[in-house]
Amino acid sequence: MDVTRDPRYDILFEPVRIGPVTARNRFYQVPHADGMGYRDPSALAAMRGVKAEGGWAVVSTGETEIHPSSEASPYVEGRMWDDGDIPAHRLVVEAIHAHNSLAAVELSYAGMATANLYARTPPVGPGHHALDGRYAPIQAREMTLDDIADLRRWHRMAVRRSLEAGYDIVYVYAGHSLSTLQHFLSPRLNHRTDAYGGSLESRSRLLREILEDTLDEVDGAAAVACRMAVDEMLGPGGYTVDDTRRLLGLIGELPDLWDFMLGEWEDDTVSARFGDEGGQEEYVQGLKALTTKPVVGVGRFTSPDTMVRMIRQGILDFIGAARPSIADPFLPSKVESGRIEDIRECIGCNVCTTGDLTMTPIRCTQNPSMGEEWRRGWHPERFTRTTRPGKIMIVGGGPAGLEAATAAGKRGYEVVLVEATRELGGRARREATLPGLATWRRVVDYRTGQLDALSNVDFYLESAMTGEEILDYDFAHIAVATGSTWRRDGVGHAHRRPIPIDPEADVLTPDDLLDGRRPHGHHVVIFDDDHYYLAGVFAELLIGEGYAVTLVTPAPDVSHWTHNTLEQGRIQRRLLQLDVDIVANTAVDAVDASDVTTRCVFTDRMGRIPADSVVLVTSRLPNDALAADLRRLIDGSDGPSVHVVGDAFSPGTIQSSVWDGRRFAEELDRPDLRSILRRNVSSLDPVPPYPITR
């Protein structure tokens, strides 16, 4: 590849020494969850390997448990429990090393942050406490000095196994409120009166000892990194950035690299709706000056100019990334080769975090190949050329249609994309106009930019099509990507049949609001039976326009599914601060001209809420009439193949629509692989005979 990078970005490609190893540039994929862990080692290795191929100089694992006395079930994390885990890690290391990148492992002992549901052993922590961050009838017991000695020994053994697996960087982890080391640092949780509690020096003793143990164990064979929360985001009652400054004065020279992050996972991975690029700068600024060791930090960095500023201003030595490396594993190589316009920018939707929280392989709205590199053989940049080129018409220019056209074009098909409206983008473009969702526009901009560069793809706007007209053309394949329509009859999770609605009632759907229609009256009831982000966004929109809003949901809180995107707490807080009246655990059973009838989902107790207008955010119906018409017209004759893609096939998230567009293009000249996945199948060792006691 001819390198034509802009000289402004040269600093990003300087090699940086990390103790005994050297990173080839300043792009550093920090540890992040993946929903694959110990269960899917081949898929995990392929995913991390693609990032190394894309130019990330350091590629890290996610959280890797060091001992079964602190395991994260039901979540699927990495494991370094015993020697049996080493081969899976070797797969990951070899995939990373194949592209001249450094492999890092984040060793973790979560203590009172996990319930040990699989191991069934009591979790441990600095004191006798309820579990941190979850409601469960389980307590952590206070660690004795023997327990601390065990932890140090287990960590040493995990370091030893990490070296055997071939890792270049070994982490000591004290972040995200998911580490016993952070729990000991925190004055909120550490109330000990022995040598491991009290002053900052004493509270940091365990961290210092683990760092010293790790340095001794690696003995120059690998670098040692320390990842820590620089501020717990809890105010004076917690560990603050001032404590971090003092801590660096105590142990700042111990590790070979500092990896700084913020608070809990929700604080470290703020969605674009609630935080801008570089949002952690105010907390990490100045910390680098307190240590001679290199520093990595994150901030959903997508702009190379921002990255350069972070380095030149002495804020960071490495540009850390989790989400941007997921959205575009080839971000570094695109900067290096002068292809800035080809960067697939992270939109900050946090759908990537749902993989870990639903115990399923990681996914991404912008990058449909994420998690599918090994399972389905997809690559973010390379597309298998079709052996049976033909002409394709794609009807609908929303997320699914745009991705289908882009991927099919890159596979070598001749593609015509037709869109009925005056703009491409569909729901992604429309929703990008709502509060906090401007980055959704990147879904459209990236794909239209790619289409402009493909000479074998044409698109036409304001081109509504009928089945008869489509069949007049000579296309081998038709893809119907005509989206979906929000229901206005109340059918959703709470109701499987339409609810009674007075013909005089002013009832709106998300489509109406996106079209610019507004409620007739002042008091608006929003019924959220979709449970993702839209109902909360519409509440914010209407409050901002002067309406009084009551949000009713059958769930225990608003936008309930956004617990999986780490947003729910911020959404609920914002709506309460905006004086949205939230009525939870309640369904809307009927809509009258001046009020709605409600029902408690637990007691069936009925109630009424005054409403001048009602917005129903419940469920959608696929716009599949064109596909049905085409199939009727073809009816067994020798016509084109007809495929239904994205929301027109099955309404879902923007991520699922983009993914389905890629799937259509990948499977067009191959068998339908939707239900065929490569998977690791464990070989079962013979079970030793155990005596049966009667």
C-alpha positions as CSV (number, residue, x, y, z in Angstrom):
1,M,0.0,0.0,0.0
2,D,1.4,3.4,-1.0
3,V,1.5,5.6,2.1
4,T,0.2,9.1,1.5
5,R,-0.7,10.1,5.0
6,D,-1.0,13.7,6.0
7,P,2.2,14.9,7.8
8,R,0.0,16.4,10.5
9,Y,-0.6,12.8,11.7
10,D,3.0,11.6,11.7
11,I,3.1,11.8,15.5
12,L,0.4,9.2,15.7
13,F,2.8,6.7,14.0
14,E,5.8,7.1,16.2
15,P,6.9,3.9,18.0
16,V,6.6,4.1,21.8
17,R,8.5,2.1,24.3
18,I,6.5,0.3,27.0
19,G,9.0,-1.2,29.4
20,P,10.7,-4.1,27.6
21,V,8.4,-3.9,24.5
22,T,7.8,-1.3,21.8
23,A,4.4,-0.4,20.3
24,R,4.8,0.4,16.6
25,N,2.4,3.4,16.8
26,R,0.2,5.3,19.3
27,F,-3.0,3.4,18.5
28,Y,-4.0,1.3,21.5
29,Q,-7.0,-0.9,21.7
30,V,-7.7,-0.9,25.4
31,P,-9.4,-3.9,27.1
32,H,-13.1,-4.2,26.3
33,A,-15.8,-6.8,26.8
34,D,-16.8,-9.0,23.8
35,G,-19.5,-11.4,25.0
36,M,-17.3,-14.3,23.7
37,G,-14.7,-14.8,26.4
38,Y,-13.9,-18.4,27.3
39,R,-16.9,-19.8,25.3
40,D,-15.9,-18.7,21.8
41,P,-12.0,-18.6,21.6
42,S,-11.7,-18.9,17.8
43,A,-14.2,-16.1,17.2
44,L,-12.5,-14.0,19.8
45,A,-9.1,-14.6,18.3
46,A,-10.3,-13.6,14.8
47,M,-11.9,-10.4,16.1
48,R,-8.8,-9.3,17.9
49,G,-6.6,-10.3,15.0
50,V,-8.5,-8.2,12.6
51,K,-7.8,-5.2,14.8
52,A,-4.1,-5.9,14.7
53,E,-4.4,-6.2,10.9
54,G,-6.1,-2.8,10.9
55,G,-3.1,-1.2,12.5
56,W,-3.7,-1.1,16.3
57,A,-0.3,-1.4,17.8
58,V,-1.6,-2.9,21.0
59,V,-4.6,-5.2,21.1
60,S,-6.0,-6.2,24.5
61,T,-8.3,-8.9,25.8
62,G,-11.3,-8.1,27.9
63,E,-11.7,-8.8,31.5
64,T,-9.9,-12.1,32.2
65,E,-10.8,-13.9,35.5
66,I,-7.8,-15.3,37.4
67,H,-9.5,-17.7,39.7
68,P,-12.9,-19.4,40.1
69,S,-13.4,-17.7,43.5
70,S,-14.2,-14.5,41.6
71,E,-16.1,-15.4,38.4
72,A,-18.6,-13.4,36.5
73,S,-21.3,-15.9,35.6
74,P,-23.6,-15.6,33.8
75,Y,-21.4,-13.1,31.9
76,V,-19.0,-14.7,29.4
77,E,-15.6,-13.2,30.2
78,G,-12.1,-14.5,29.6
79,R,-10.6,-17.0,32.0
80,M,-7.1,-17.8,33.2
81,W,-8.1,-20.1,36.0
82,D,-5.6,-22.9,35.2
83,D,-3.3,-24.3,32.5
84,G,-6.2,-25.6,30.6
85,D,-7.1,-22.0,29.6
86,I,-3.7,-21.3,28.0
87,P,-4.4,-22.8,24.6
88,A,-7.4,-20.5,24.0
89,H,-5.3,-17.5,24.9
90,R,-2.5,-18.7,22.5
91,L,-5.1,-18.5,19.7
92,V,-5.7,-14.8,20.6
93,V,-2.0,-14.0,20.9
94,E,-1.1,-15.7,17.7
95,A,-3.8,-13.8,15.8
96,I,-2.5,-10.5,17.1
97,H,1.2,-11.3,16.6
98,A,0.5,-12.3,13.0
99,H,0.2,-8.6,12.3
100,N,3.1,-7.3,14.3
101,S,1.0,-5.9,17.2
102,L,1.5,-6.4,20.9
103,A,-1.0,-8.6,22.8
104,A,-2.2,-7.5,26.2
105,V,-4.2,-9.4,28.8
106,E,-6.4,-7.7,31.5
107,L,-6.2,-10.0,34.5
108,S,-9.2,-9.4,36.8
109,Y,-10.3,-10.3,40.3
110,A,-13.7,-8.8,40.7
111,G,-14.3,-9.7,44.4
112,M,-17.5,-8.0,45.7
113,A,-18.6,-7.0,42.2
114,T,-19.5,-10.6,41.3
115,A,-22.0,-13.0,42.9
116,N,-20.0,-16.2,42.0
117,L,-23.2,-17.9,40.8
118,Y,-21.3,-20.7,39.1
119,A,-18.6,-21.3,41.7
120,R,-21.1,-20.8,44.6
121,T,-18.3,-19.5,46.8
122,P,-18.9,-16.3,48.8
123,P,-17.3,-13.3,47.1
124,V,-14.7,-11.3,49.1
125,G,-13.8,-7.7,49.5
126,P,-12.2,-5.2,51.9
127,G,-15.0,-5.6,54.3
128,H,-18.4,-7.2,55.0
129,H,-20.5,-5.6,52.4
130,A,-23.5,-6.2,50.1
131,L,-22.4,-6.7,46.6
132,D,-21.4,-3.6,44.8
133,G,-23.6,-2.5,41.9
134,R,-26.2,-5.2,42.0
135,Y,-29.2,-6.2,44.1
136,A,-28.8,-9.8,45.3
137,P,-29.2,-11.6,48.6
138,I,-25.5,-12.2,48.7
139,Q,-22.8,-10.5,50.7
140,A,-19.1,-10.3,50.3
141,R,-17.1,-11.4,53.3
142,E,-14.1,-9.4,54.6
143,M,-10.8,-10.7,53.3
144,T,-8.4,-12.0,55.9
145,L,-4.6,-11.7,55.6
146,D,-4.6,-15.3,54.4
147,D,-7.2,-14.3,51.7
148,I,-4.9,-11.5,50.6
149,A,-2.0,-13.8,50.4
150,D,-4.1,-16.2,48.3
151,L,-5.1,-13.4,45.9
152,R,-1.4,-12.4,45.4
153,R,-0.5,-16.0,44.7
154,W,-3.4,-16.5,42.3
155,H,-2.5,-13.3,40.5
156,R,1.2,-14.5,40.2
157,M,0.0,-17.8,38.7
158,A,-2.2,-16.0,36.2
159,V,0.7,-13.8,35.2
160,R,2.8,-17.0,34.7
161,R,0.2,-18.5,32.5
162,S,-0.1,-15.2,30.6
163,L,3.6,-15.3,29.8
164,E,3.2,-18.9,28.7
165,A,0.4,-17.9,26.4
166,G,2.7,-15.3,24.8
167,Y,1.3,-12.0,26.0
168,D,3.5,-8.9,25.7
169,I,1.7,-6.8,28.2
170,V,0.1,-8.0,31.5
171,Y,-2.5,-5.8,33.2
172,V,-3.0,-5.1,36.9
173,Y,-6.6,-4.0,36.9
174,A,-8.2,-1.5,39.3
175,G,-11.1,0.0,37.4
176,H,-14.8,0.1,36.6
177,S,-15.7,-0.9,40.2
178,L,-15.1,-4.4,38.9
179,S,-11.8,-5.0,40.7
180,T,-10.9,-5.8,44.3
181,L,-7.9,-3.6,43.9
182,Q,-10.2,-0.6,43.3
183,H,-12.5,-1.6,46.2
184,F,-9.4,-1.5,48.5
185,L,-8.5,2.0,47.1
186,S,-12.0,3.4,47.7
187,P,-12.8,5.0,51.0
188,R,-16.4,4.3,50.3
189,L,-15.8,0.5,50.6
190,N,-12.5,0.1,52.5
191,H,-13.2,0.7,56.2
192,R,-10.4,-1.6,57.4
193,T,-8.2,-0.6,60.4
194,D,-5.2,-2.9,59.6
195,A,-2.3,-2.2,57.3
196,Y,-4.6,-2.4,54.2
197,G,-7.0,0.4,55.3
198,G,-7.2,3.9,56.5
199,S,-4.8,6.3,54.7
200,L,-4.3,6.3,51.0
201,E,-0.9,4.8,51.4
202,S,-2.5,1.9,53.3
203,R,-5.5,1.6,51.0
204,S,-3.2,1.4,48.0
205,R,-0.9,-1.3,49.6
206,L,-2.6,-4.2,47.9
207,L,-2.4,-2.5,44.5
208,R,1.3,-1.8,45.1
209,E,2.0,-5.4,46.2
210,I,0.2,-6.9,43.2
211,L,2.2,-4.5,40.9
212,E,5.4,-5.5,42.6
213,D,4.5,-9.2,42.3
214,T,3.7,-8.9,38.6
215,L,6.9,-7.0,37.8
216,D,8.8,-9.7,39.7
217,E,7.0,-12.5,37.9
218,V,7.4,-11.1,34.3
219,D,11.1,-10.3,35.1
220,G,11.4,-8.2,31.9
221,A,9.7,-10.8,29.6
222,A,6.6,-8.6,29.3
223,A,5.5,-5.1,30.2
224,V,3.2,-4.4,33.1
225,A,0.3,-2.0,32.7
226,C,-2.0,-0.7,35.4
227,R,-5.6,0.2,34.5
228,M,-7.3,2.3,37.2
229,A,-10.3,4.6,37.7
230,V,-8.9,8.1,38.2
231,D,-12.1,9.2,39.8
232,E,-15.0,7.1,41.1
233,M,-17.5,9.9,40.1
234,L,-19.0,9.7,43.6
235,G,-17.9,13.0,45.0
236,P,-16.1,13.4,48.3
237,G,-17.3,10.0,49.5
238,G,-15.4,8.2,46.9
239,Y,-11.9,8.0,45.3
240,T,-11.3,11.2,43.4
241,V,-8.8,12.5,40.9
242,D,-7.0,14.3,43.7
243,D,-6.4,10.9,45.3
244,T,-5.0,9.7,41.9
245,R,-2.6,12.5,41.9
246,R,-1.4,11.6,45.3
247,L,-1.3,7.9,44.4
248,L,1.0,8.6,41.4
249,G,3.4,10.2,43.9
250,L,3.5,6.9,45.7
251,I,3.6,4.3,42.9
252,G,3.7,6.3,39.7
253,E,6.9,4.7,38.6
254,L,6.0,1.1,39.3
255,P,4.2,-0.1,36.2
256,D,5.5,0.3,32.6
257,L,2.3,2.0,31.5
258,W,-0.7,3.7,33.1
259,D,-4.2,3.1,31.5
260,F,-6.5,5.7,32.9
261,M,-10.3,5.4,32.8
262,L,-13.2,7.0,34.7
263,G,-15.7,5.7,37.3
264,E,-17.8,2.6,36.5
265,W,-18.4,1.2,33.1
266,E,-21.3,3.6,32.7
267,D,-19.0,6.5,33.3
268,D,-16.2,5.2,31.1
269,T,-18.4,4.3,28.1
270,V,-20.9,7.3,27.9
271,S,-23.1,7.1,24.9
272,A,-23.0,10.0,22.3
273,R,-26.4,11.0,23.6
274,F,-24.8,12.1,26.9
275,G,-21.2,12.8,26.2
276,D,-18.9,14.2,23.5
277,E,-15.7,12.9,22.0
278,G,-12.8,13.4,24.5
279,G,-15.2,13.6,27.5
280,Q,-12.6,12.3,29.9
281,E,-10.0,14.9,29.2
282,E,-10.7,17.1,32.2
283,Y,-10.0,14.2,34.5
284,V,-6.8,12.9,33.0
285,Q,-5.3,16.2,32.0
286,G,-2.1,16.7,34.0
287,L,-1.7,13.2,35.2
288,K,0.9,12.3,32.6
289,A,3.2,14.9,34.1
290,L,3.2,13.0,37.4
291,T,4.9,9.9,36.0
292,T,7.7,9.2,33.5
293,K,5.7,6.1,32.2
294,P,3.6,6.3,29.1
295,V,-0.1,7.0,29.5
296,V,-3.1,5.7,27.6
297,G,-6.7,7.1,27.9
298,V,-10.0,6.9,26.1
299,G,-12.7,9.3,24.9
300,R,-14.5,7.7,21.9
301,F,-11.9,9.3,19.7
302,T,-12.9,9.4,16.1
303,S,-11.1,12.6,14.8
304,P,-7.4,12.2,14.0
305,D,-7.0,15.9,14.7
306,T,-8.3,15.4,18.3
307,M,-5.9,12.5,18.6
308,V,-2.9,14.6,17.6
309,R,-3.9,17.3,20.0
310,M,-4.0,14.8,22.9
311,I,-0.4,13.8,22.1
312,R,1.0,17.3,21.4
313,Q,-0.6,18.8,24.5
314,G,1.0,16.1,26.7
315,I,-2.3,14.7,27.8
316,L,-1.8,11.1,26.5
317,D,1.0,9.1,24.9
318,F,-1.4,6.5,23.4
319,I,-4.8,7.0,21.8
320,G,-6.9,4.5,23.6
321,A,-10.0,3.1,22.0
322,A,-12.6,0.5,22.6
323,R,-15.7,1.6,20.7
324,P,-13.8,3.3,17.8
325,S,-11.8,0.2,17.3
326,I,-15.0,-1.8,17.1
327,A,-16.7,0.5,14.6
328,D,-13.5,0.6,12.5
329,P,-10.8,-1.9,13.2
330,F,-8.9,-0.3,10.3
331,L,-9.0,3.2,11.6
332,P,-5.2,3.4,12.1
333,S,-4.4,2.1,8.7
334,K,-6.9,4.5,7.1
335,V,-5.2,7.5,8.8
336,E,-1.8,6.1,7.8
337,S,-2.8,5.7,4.1
338,G,-4.5,9.1,3.9
339,R,-8.0,7.7,3.7
340,I,-9.6,9.7,6.4
341,E,-12.9,9.9,4.5
342,D,-13.1,6.1,4.7
343,I,-13.1,5.9,8.5
344,R,-16.2,4.2,9.8
345,E,-16.8,6.5,12.7
346,C,-18.3,5.2,16.0
347,I,-21.8,6.7,16.5
348,G,-21.7,6.1,20.3
349,C,-24.9,4.1,20.4
350,N,-23.3,1.6,22.8
351,V,-25.0,-1.4,21.1
352,C,-21.5,-3.0,21.4
353,T,-21.9,-3.2,25.2
354,T,-25.1,-5.2,24.8
355,G,-23.1,-8.2,23.7
356,D,-21.4,-8.5,27.1
357,L,-24.6,-7.7,29.0
358,T,-26.7,-10.2,27.1
359,M,-23.9,-12.9,27.1
360,T,-23.8,-12.9,23.3
361,P,-21.0,-12.1,20.7
362,I,-20.3,-8.4,20.4
363,R,-22.0,-6.4,17.6
364,C,-21.8,-2.9,16.1
365,T,-24.2,-0.6,14.3
366,Q,-21.5,0.8,12.0
367,N,-19.5,-2.4,11.5
368,P,-21.7,-5.4,10.8
369,S,-18.7,-7.7,10.6
370,M,-17.9,-7.2,14.3
371,G,-18.1,-10.6,16.0
372,E,-18.7,-12.4,12.6
373,E,-15.1,-12.5,11.5
374,W,-14.8,-16.3,12.3
375,R,-18.4,-17.3,12.7
376,R,-19.4,-16.2,9.2
377,G,-16.1,-15.3,7.6
378,W,-16.9,-11.6,7.3
379,H,-14.2,-8.9,7.1
380,P,-14.7,-5.2,7.7
381,E,-12.7,-4.2,4.6
382,R,-12.4,-7.2,2.3
383,F,-15.3,-8.7,0.4
384,T,-15.3,-12.0,-1.5
385,R,-15.8,-11.2,-5.2
386,T,-18.9,-12.9,-6.6
387,T,-18.4,-15.7,-9.0
388,R,-21.8,-15.1,-10.5
389,P,-22.1,-11.3,-11.2
390,G,-25.5,-10.0,-12.0
391,K,-27.7,-6.9,-11.7
392,I,-29.4,-6.2,-8.4
393,M,-32.1,-3.7,-7.7
394,I,-32.4,-2.6,-4.1
395,V,-35.6,-0.8,-3.2
396,G,-35.2,1.4,-0.2
397,G,-32.2,3.6,0.9
398,G,-32.4,3.2,4.6
399,P,-29.8,1.5,6.8
400,A,-30.4,-2.0,5.4
401,G,-30.6,-0.8,1.8
402,L,-27.5,1.3,2.0
403,E,-25.4,-1.5,3.6
404,A,-26.8,-4.0,1.1
405,A,-25.8,-1.7,-1.8
406,T,-22.4,-1.0,-0.4
407,A,-21.5,-4.6,0.3
408,A,-23.0,-6.0,-2.9
409,G,-21.2,-3.3,-4.9
410,K,-17.9,-4.2,-3.2
411,R,-18.5,-7.9,-4.0
412,G,-18.7,-6.9,-7.7
413,Y,-22.4,-6.8,-8.4
414,E,-23.9,-4.2,-10.6
415,V,-26.3,-2.4,-8.3
416,V,-29.2,0.0,-8.7
417,L,-30.5,1.5,-5.5
418,V,-33.9,3.3,-5.6
419,E,-35.3,5.5,-2.9
420,A,-38.9,6.8,-2.8
421,T,-38.0,10.0,-0.9
422,R,-35.7,12.9,-1.7
423,E,-32.9,11.7,0.7
424,L,-31.1,8.5,1.5
425,G,-30.9,7.3,5.0
426,G,-34.3,6.2,6.1
427,R,-34.9,6.0,9.8
428,A,-31.2,6.7,10.6
429,R,-31.4,10.0,8.9
430,R,-34.7,10.9,10.4
431,E,-33.8,9.9,14.0
432,A,-30.5,11.8,13.7
433,T,-32.6,15.0,14.0
434,L,-33.8,14.1,17.5
435,P,-32.1,15.3,20.7
436,G,-28.7,13.6,21.3
437,L,-28.8,11.4,18.2
438,A,-26.9,13.5,15.7
439,T,-24.2,10.9,15.4
440,W,-26.8,8.5,13.9
441,R,-26.1,10.5,10.7
442,R,-22.7,8.8,10.4
443,V,-24.5,5.5,9.5
444,V,-25.8,7.3,6.3
445,D,-22.7,9.5,5.6
446,Y,-20.3,6.6,5.7
447,R,-22.3,4.4,3.3
448,T,-23.2,7.2,0.8
449,G,-19.5,8.1,0.7
450,Q,-18.6,4.5,-0.1
451,L,-21.4,4.3,-2.8
452,D,-20.0,7.4,-4.4
453,A,-16.7,5.6,-4.9
454,L,-18.2,2.6,-6.5
455,S,-18.6,2.9,-10.3
456,N,-20.8,-0.2,-10.4
457,V,-23.5,1.3,-8.1
458,D,-26.1,3.9,-9.1
459,F,-28.8,5.3,-7.0
460,Y,-32.0,7.2,-7.8
461,L,-34.1,9.4,-5.5
462,E,-37.8,10.1,-5.6
463,S,-38.3,6.8,-7.4
464,A,-41.2,5.0,-5.9
465,M,-41.5,1.6,-7.5
466,T,-44.3,-0.9,-8.2
467,G,-43.9,-4.6,-8.7
468,E,-44.9,-4.3,-12.4
469,E,-42.3,-1.6,-13.1
470,I,-39.5,-3.5,-11.3
471,L,-40.2,-6.6,-13.4
472,D,-40.0,-4.6,-16.6
473,Y,-36.3,-4.2,-15.9
474,D,-33.6,-6.9,-16.4
475,F,-32.5,-7.6,-12.8
476,A,-31.4,-11.0,-11.5
477,H,-32.1,-10.1,-7.9
478,I,-34.4,-7.8,-6.1
479,A,-33.9,-6.7,-2.5
480,V,-36.8,-5.0,-0.8
481,A,-35.6,-2.8,2.0
482,T,-38.6,-0.6,2.5
483,G,-38.4,-0.4,6.3
484,S,-41.3,-0.5,8.7
485,T,-44.1,1.6,10.1
486,W,-44.9,2.2,13.7
487,R,-48.3,0.8,14.8
488,R,-51.0,3.2,16.0
489,D,-53.2,0.6,17.6
490,G,-51.3,0.0,20.8
491,V,-50.1,-3.5,20.0
492,G,-46.7,-4.3,21.7
493,H,-45.4,-6.2,24.6
494,A,-48.4,-5.4,26.9
495,H,-51.1,-5.9,24.3
496,R,-51.2,-8.6,21.6
497,R,-54.4,-7.2,20.1
498,P,-55.4,-3.5,19.4
499,I,-56.6,-1.5,22.3
500,P,-59.8,0.6,22.3
501,I,-59.0,4.1,20.8
502,D,-61.6,6.8,20.6
503,P,-61.8,8.1,17.0
504,E,-61.8,11.6,18.4
505,A,-58.5,11.1,20.3
506,D,-55.4,12.7,19.0
507,V,-53.0,9.7,18.6
508,L,-49.6,10.0,17.2
509,T,-46.8,7.6,16.4
510,P,-43.0,8.1,16.2
511,D,-43.5,8.3,12.4
512,D,-45.8,11.3,12.9
513,L,-43.4,13.1,15.2
514,L,-40.5,12.5,12.8
515,D,-42.7,13.8,9.9
516,G,-43.0,17.1,11.9
517,R,-46.6,16.6,13.2
518,R,-47.1,17.7,16.8
519,P,-49.7,17.0,19.5
520,H,-52.9,19.1,19.4
521,G,-53.0,19.8,23.1
522,H,-50.6,20.7,25.9
523,H,-50.6,17.5,28.1
524,V,-49.1,14.5,26.2
525,V,-49.0,10.9,27.4
526,I,-46.3,8.8,25.8
527,F,-46.8,5.1,26.1
528,D,-43.5,3.3,26.0
529,D,-44.0,-0.3,25.2
530,D,-40.9,-0.5,22.9
531,H,-38.4,0.0,25.8
532,Y,-35.5,1.2,23.8
533,Y,-34.4,4.8,23.4
534,L,-37.1,6.5,21.3
535,A,-39.8,7.1,23.9
536,G,-37.4,8.8,26.2
537,V,-36.0,10.9,23.3
538,F,-39.5,12.0,22.3
539,A,-40.3,12.9,25.9
540,E,-37.2,15.1,25.9
541,L,-38.1,16.6,22.5
542,L,-41.7,17.5,23.5
543,I,-40.7,18.9,27.0
544,G,-38.2,21.1,25.1
545,E,-41.0,22.3,22.9
546,G,-43.2,23.3,25.9
547,Y,-45.5,20.3,26.3
548,A,-46.3,18.7,29.6
549,V,-45.3,15.0,29.3
550,T,-46.3,11.9,31.2
551,L,-44.4,8.8,30.2
552,V,-46.2,5.5,30.9
553,T,-44.4,2.2,30.7
554,P,-45.2,-1.4,31.8
555,A,-41.5,-1.8,32.6
556,P,-40.0,-0.9,36.1
557,D,-38.2,2.1,34.5
558,V,-38.1,4.1,31.3
559,S,-36.3,2.9,28.2
560,H,-35.7,-0.4,30.1
561,W,-33.6,-2.1,27.5
562,T,-31.0,0.6,27.6
563,H,-29.6,-1.0,30.8
564,N,-27.8,-3.0,28.2
565,T,-26.4,0.1,26.5
566,L,-25.4,1.6,29.9
567,E,-27.7,4.6,29.4
568,Q,-30.8,3.8,31.5
569,G,-29.7,5.7,34.6
570,R,-28.8,8.8,32.6
571,I,-32.1,8.7,30.6
572,Q,-34.2,8.4,33.8
573,R,-32.2,11.1,35.5
574,R,-32.6,13.5,32.6
575,L,-36.3,13.0,32.2
576,L,-36.8,13.5,36.0
577,Q,-34.8,16.7,35.8
578,L,-36.9,17.8,32.9
579,D,-40.1,17.2,35.1
580,V,-41.4,14.4,32.9
581,D,-44.0,12.5,35.0
582,I,-42.9,8.8,34.9
583,V,-45.5,6.2,35.6
584,A,-43.9,2.8,35.7
585,N,-45.3,-0.8,35.9
586,T,-48.3,0.5,34.1
587,A,-49.9,-0.2,30.7
588,V,-52.2,2.0,28.7
589,D,-55.3,-0.1,28.1
590,A,-57.5,2.4,26.2
591,V,-57.3,5.9,24.7
592,D,-60.2,8.3,25.0
593,A,-60.5,11.9,23.6
594,S,-59.4,13.5,26.9
595,D,-57.6,10.8,28.9
596,V,-56.1,7.3,28.9
597,T,-57.1,4.3,30.9
598,T,-54.2,2.6,32.7
599,R,-53.7,-0.7,34.4
600,C,-51.1,-1.8,36.9
601,V,-49.2,-4.7,35.5
602,F,-49.1,-6.4,39.0
603,T,-52.6,-5.7,40.5
604,D,-54.7,-5.0,37.4
605,R,-55.9,-1.9,39.3
606,M,-57.3,0.6,36.8
607,G,-56.7,4.3,36.6
608,R,-57.0,7.3,34.4
609,I,-54.5,10.0,33.3
610,P,-55.6,13.2,31.6
611,A,-54.3,13.4,28.0
612,D,-54.9,16.0,25.3
613,S,-52.7,13.8,23.0
614,V,-51.2,10.4,23.1
615,V,-47.9,9.1,21.5
616,L,-47.8,5.3,21.1
617,V,-44.3,3.9,21.0
618,T,-45.1,0.3,21.0
619,S,-44.1,-1.9,18.0
620,R,-43.8,-1.8,14.2
621,L,-45.1,-3.6,11.1
622,P,-42.8,-4.4,8.2
623,N,-43.5,-2.6,4.9
624,D,-43.4,-5.8,2.9
625,A,-46.3,-5.3,0.5
626,L,-44.0,-4.7,-2.4
627,A,-42.2,-8.0,-1.8
628,A,-45.6,-9.8,-1.6
629,D,-46.6,-8.2,-4.8
630,L,-43.4,-9.2,-6.6
631,R,-43.8,-12.8,-5.5
632,R,-47.4,-12.8,-6.6
633,L,-46.5,-11.5,-10.0
634,I,-43.6,-13.9,-10.4
635,D,-45.6,-16.9,-9.0
636,G,-43.2,-19.6,-10.0
637,S,-42.2,-18.2,-13.3
638,D,-38.6,-17.7,-14.3
639,G,-38.1,-14.3,-12.7
640,P,-35.6,-12.6,-10.5
641,S,-35.0,-13.7,-6.9
642,V,-36.8,-11.6,-4.3
643,H,-35.3,-10.9,-0.9
644,V,-36.7,-8.9,2.0
645,V,-34.0,-7.1,4.0
646,G,-33.8,-5.2,7.3
647,D,-36.9,-3.8,9.0
648,A,-39.0,-4.8,6.0
649,F,-38.2,-8.4,6.9
650,S,-38.4,-8.1,10.7
651,P,-38.4,-4.7,12.5
652,G,-35.5,-4.3,14.8
653,T,-32.6,-1.9,15.7
654,I,-30.6,0.1,13.2
655,Q,-27.7,-2.3,14.0
656,S,-29.8,-5.3,13.1
657,S,-30.9,-3.6,9.8
658,V,-27.3,-2.8,8.8
659,W,-26.3,-6.4,9.7
660,D,-29.0,-7.9,7.6
661,G,-28.0,-5.7,4.7
662,R,-24.5,-7.2,4.9
663,R,-26.0,-10.7,5.3
664,F,-28.0,-10.3,2.1
665,A,-24.9,-9.3,0.1
666,E,-22.8,-12.0,1.6
667,E,-25.3,-14.8,0.9
668,L,-26.6,-13.7,-2.4
669,D,-24.7,-16.3,-4.4
670,R,-24.3,-18.8,-1.6
671,P,-26.6,-20.9,0.6
672,D,-28.7,-19.1,3.2
673,L,-26.3,-19.2,6.2
674,R,-28.5,-17.4,8.7
675,S,-28.8,-20.5,10.8
676,I,-25.3,-22.0,10.1
677,L,-22.6,-20.7,12.4
678,R,-19.1,-21.9,13.0
679,R,-18.7,-22.6,16.6
680,N,-16.2,-24.0,19.0
681,V,-17.3,-27.5,20.3
682,S,-15.5,-28.5,23.4
683,S,-14.2,-32.0,23.7
684,L,-15.2,-33.6,26.9
685,D,-12.6,-35.4,28.9
686,P,-13.7,-38.7,30.4
687,V,-15.4,-38.2,33.7
688,P,-13.5,-39.9,36.5
689,P,-15.6,-42.4,38.5
690,Y,-16.7,-41.1,41.8
691,P,-17.8,-43.3,44.7
692,I,-21.5,-43.2,45.4
693,T,-22.3,-42.8,49.0
694,R,-25.6,-44.3,50.1
